Amino acid sequence: MNQESAQSLETQLADAKAALSQWEERDLIREDGGMVQDRRHEERGEQLRRQVVRLSRM
C-alpha cells in the first residue's frame, strides 16, 4: 500500500469514527419515533459500526 492510499484509509477511518461518534451522541438524546424511523436510525448505527470495523482491518 502506498503512502497516499494509507493516508486516504486513515482519513476514511477518522471520518467514519467521527460519524459513529455523532450518531452515538444523537442516539443518547433522540426521542423515539415511529417504527420505521427507529429502524432506519438503528440501521444507520449498524452501518457506521461495520464501516469502522472494515476500515480498521485494512
N, C-alpha and C positions, 0 to 999 in steps of 0.2 A: 504494500500500500504506500503510495507516495504521500509526501507531507501535505499536499493540498487536499487530498481526499481524507486524510486523517483529521485535518482541521475542520473540514466540512462535516465529518461524522461527529466531532466534538461539538460543533455548533448545533447540529441537529439534536444531539443528545441534550445539550443545555436548554435548547428551546422546548424539547419535549418535557423535560423535568420542570421547567417553568410553567408550562401549560397544565401539567398534572398538579402542581402546587396550587395554581389558581383555581383549578377545578375543586380540589380538596377544601380550599378556603370557602368557596361558594357553597359547597356541599354542607358545610357546618352551619351556615346561616340561612340557606334557602328553605322556603316553606314547601310542603308537599303540594304537588299539583295533581292533575288528572293522571290516570294510569299510564296513558301513552306518554305524557310529558315526563313522568318519573322514569319510565323505561328508557326513554331517549337519554335522559340525564345519566342513568346508570351505565348505559351502553357507551356513552362518551367517556366516562371514567375508565371503563374496562379497556377501551380503545387506547386511551392515553397510557395506561399501565403497560399494555402489551408493547406499545411503541417504545417506551423507556427500556423495557427488558430487551427487546430486539436490538436496539441501538447500543445497549450496554454490552451485548455479546459480540459485537462486530469489532 
